[in-house]
Amino acid sequence: MAGKFRIKKGDTVMVIAGKDRGKTGKVLHVETKGERITVEKLNLIKRHTKPNAKNKQGGILEREGSIAISNVMAYCESIGKPSRVQMKIFEDGRKVRVYQKAPTEILDKSK
């Protein structure tokens, strides 16, 4: 069941459940179909690989595994806590994502 998520690539999130609970990191990938995300340097898994053209030596490699999107929340650096995200429409017609606990801080820095 693919849905709409208010967490996007590049956002900072905090893990609220699981083995990495309390840790924060940057979102690298959002998989909407499986409702999972990949967070930088969190939920590390080990992969045993054979030598190939890309990796000449092979061996045991560590990489990020995916986390269920329900186990993370957007992290607001200004208040130092995780917060839900809501959409806000300004008078000029801009629609942006803001933290519920800090509604003045906009998540979409590019807009």
Protein Blocks (a to p, Z undefined) as FASTA:
>chain_A
ZZddfbdehiacddfbdjkgoiacddfbdcfklopacdehiaiacddddddfklmngpad
dddddddfklpccddfknopacdddddddfkopacdddfklmmbcfblmZZ
